[in-house]
Amino acid sequence: MTSSHLRTGAAVFVLASVLGLAAWGPKKPEPAPVPVIVAPPPPPPTTLSTGVVDAAAAYEDFLHQATVLSPAFVDGAQVQTELKTGETWQPTQLAHGAIAYSAVVALQDPDFVAAVKAYAKDPAGRAQLVNLIYADPRYAAQIPGASGAATRVIARLTADGAALQKTGGAIKQAAYDVQHQSWSKQVVMDRDGRLAAAKQLGDNPVTASVSEASFLLQAAVTGQGLDPTPLATTVSLNPTAAMSAATPAAGAALMASTTPLVAPPAAGAPDAAAAPAAPYTEGVYRGLAIAALAVLGAAGDNNSTQISAMMDEGIGPRCLNLAKLNHYQCLAVAKPHYEDMFCLGQHALMETGKCLQKMAGTAAPEVLEVTRMDAEKAAKEAAAKARKSKAIHHPARRKRR
């Protein structure tokens, strides 16, 4: 074997030794896998159940028709036609419609909607907030931006009530002005049938127009479309009325609280220690709640049962029922056409408008204080006084022996 062969073999042996030692040495760490970022599911779209949209549309349909009634009456037929227009609302449906319409109004406030969407991004926080609002609708008033949305709602209901009162006041005044016209003094034909028709119109819910429902749904989803309403400069919240419309304990707590609204946390529901800026009526709270649930994707047809129950705030139906009863009692004793005009203006329109303002918390404290029981008591007292007066002026003859 030559020396060159020896040198080559030695080189191979050295290289093999080095490679062997390298194989037994510490291994290099493998590169970490690239993390896979999974985006959270997108927040659900804003939606409202068919029941809420239809209720809001029925409310708006009545406002559109009733507020344009004319006080320039020319005959009894016009009185009866306008009387039916002013009577075509069912108390519970109109009250629910006011709450539903309030939700659409609240959805027009961009700050409130943006604040709710901040919670909607986190699935856990969204679910928590939905459950809290379902448990207590007043919780929605703690969301940042809720005070601005509440101001819009109060202004809208107050303006709607004022419009009904204005139209009703003009018709009531016309009831006095037309009495020099012979037709106004003519007795209404089929008075019993007229009263029965009024009760039928007041007992049955109406069907909302499809066009109005479509418009309001679009306004709710996009946050645009409703005419702007004067806000804080024209709204004077009546704390007494708002307190009386809420539960006593909740109202007292809200009046005593001075805790300001806080910014939303990164995740989760609003701070439970935060309190609304003012005590609102139950109707305003529920309008805000439905609006918030709509942004959170929890006010659609899948949640129709819970949302329908949330529209029943209690104050509106009672007030509107009383207005209806007062209207029926008025028609029961009305004979000439001008007295029907009075019933239309005073009870079907003016008192209805005051009920809407009562739901907003801006009505005067004495609104509809006379209940049906009070009215019946007053009627009995008046009858007793009449009998007493008759006995004084016409004493009973002594019985003959």
Secondary structure, 3 states (H helix, E strand, C coil): CCHHHHHHHHHHHHHHHHHHHHHHCCCCCCCCCCCCCCCCCCCCCCCCCHHHHHHHHHHHHHHHHHCCCCCCCCCHHHHHHHHHHHHCCCHHHHHHHHHHHHHHHHCCCHHHHHHHHHHHCCHHHHHHHHHHHHHCHHHHHHCCCHHHHHHHHHHHHHHHHHHHHHHHHHHHHHHHHHHHCHHHHCECCCHHHHHHHHHHHHHCCCCCCHHHHHHHHHHHHHCCCCCCCCCCCCCCCCHHHHHHHCCHHHHHHHHHCCCCCCCCCCCCCCCCCCCCCCCCCHHHHHHHHHHHHHHCCCCCHHHHHHHHHHCCCCHHHHHHHHHHHHHHHHHHHCCEHHHHHHHHHHHHHHHHHHHHHHHHCCCCCCCCCCCHHHHHHHHHHHHHHHHHHHHHHCCCCCCCC
